[in-house]
Amino acid sequence: MGKSVAISVVTVLLFSLAVAAAHAQEAGQQPQVLPHATDPVRGCLSPKERRALIEKGTVLHLAAALRAVRARVPGTLVRARLCHRGEGFAYVLTVLGHDGKVTRVIVDAVKGTVVGER
C-alpha cells in the first residue's frame, strides 16, 4: 500500500469515528469505542490548568516537547495532553507518522526528554 493511500485510509477511519461519535452524542447515547482504542490516560489536565503551569514555568511549552519528538517520530501531531506522571508531569503526544502509523510518545514536561513510546 502506498504512503498516500495509507494516510487516506487512516484519515477516512478517523473521520468515520468522529462522525459516529457525533451521531451517538446527538442521540443522547455514549459513543461506542473500539476495545483497542480505549486507553484512557488518567490524570490529564484541562487546557486552563495546562496554561497556568506553563505560565508559572512549572512545565515546558508544548513546542519544546514537540522538538524532542520530531527527530524520533516525524509526522503530524494529532493530539497533545499534559498529564500527571508520578511526581511530575508529562506530555502525551499522539503522532500520525508519514508512513500512516500512529505513535503515542511520552515526553517529560519538565526536562523535555522522551521517556516512552508505543
ZIQUI-V504623 format. One record per residue. N is the residue number from 1. RES is the residue in one small letter. PHI is phi as a letter, one per 30 degrees, with the letter a starting at -180 (* if undefined). PSI is psi in whole degrees, 0 to 359 (999 if undefined). Layout:
# ZIQUI-V504623
N/RES/PHI/PSI, N/RES/PHI/PSI
This chain:
# ZIQUI-V504623
1/m/*/132, 2/g/d/161, 3/k/d/316, 4/s/d/326, 5/v/d/318, 6/a/d/318, 7/i/d/320, 8/s/d/318, 9/v/d/314, 10/v/d/317, 11/t/d/316, 12/v/d/317, 13/l/d/315, 14/l/d/318, 15/f/d/317, 16/s/d/318, 17/l/d/320, 18/a/d/318, 19/v/d/316, 20/a/d/319, 21/a/d/320, 22/a/d/317, 23/h/d/319, 24/a/d/321, 25/q/d/320, 26/e/d/325, 27/a/d/1, 28/g/i/15, 29/q/c/159, 30/q/d/135, 31/p/d/141, 32/q/d/129, 33/v/c/136, 34/l/d/144, 35/p/e/320, 36/h/d/344, 37/a/c/351, 38/t/d/101, 39/d/b/66, 40/p/d/137, 41/v/c/113, 42/r/d/148, 43/g/i/28, 44/c/d/152, 45/l/c/157, 46/s/d/163, 47/p/e/323, 48/k/d/316, 49/e/d/320, 50/r/d/313, 51/r/e/319, 52/a/d/317, 53/l/d/323, 54/i/d/315, 55/e/d/324, 56/k/d/343, 57/g/i/12, 58/t/d/322, 59/v/b/161, 60/l/d/160, 61/h/d/156, 62/l/e/325, 63/a/e/322, 64/a/d/320, 65/a/d/321, 66/l/d/323, 67/r/d/323, 68/a/d/330, 69/v/d/325, 70/r/e/318, 71/a/d/325, 72/r/d/320, 73/v/b/85, 74/p/d/139, 75/g/l/201, 76/t/c/130, 77/l/d/125, 78/v/c/323, 79/r/a/144, 80/a/b/130, 81/r/b/148, 82/l/c/122, 83/c/b/159, 84/h/d/140, 85/r/b/105, 86/g/i/237, 87/e/c/356, 88/g/b/212, 89/f/b/155, 90/a/b/145, 91/y/d/132, 92/v/c/109, 93/l/c/130, 94/t/c/122, 95/v/b/132, 96/l/c/109, 97/g/d/162, 98/h/d/339, 99/d/d/2, 100/g/j/357, 101/k/d/135, 102/v/c/128, 103/t/b/138, 104/r/c/123, 105/v/c/135, 106/i/c/126, 107/v/b/128, 108/d/e/122, 109/a/d/351, 110/v/c/315, 111/k/c/334, 112/g/i/22, 113/t/c/148, 114/v/d/126, 115/v/c/354, 116/g/a/155, 117/e/a/136, 118/r/a/999
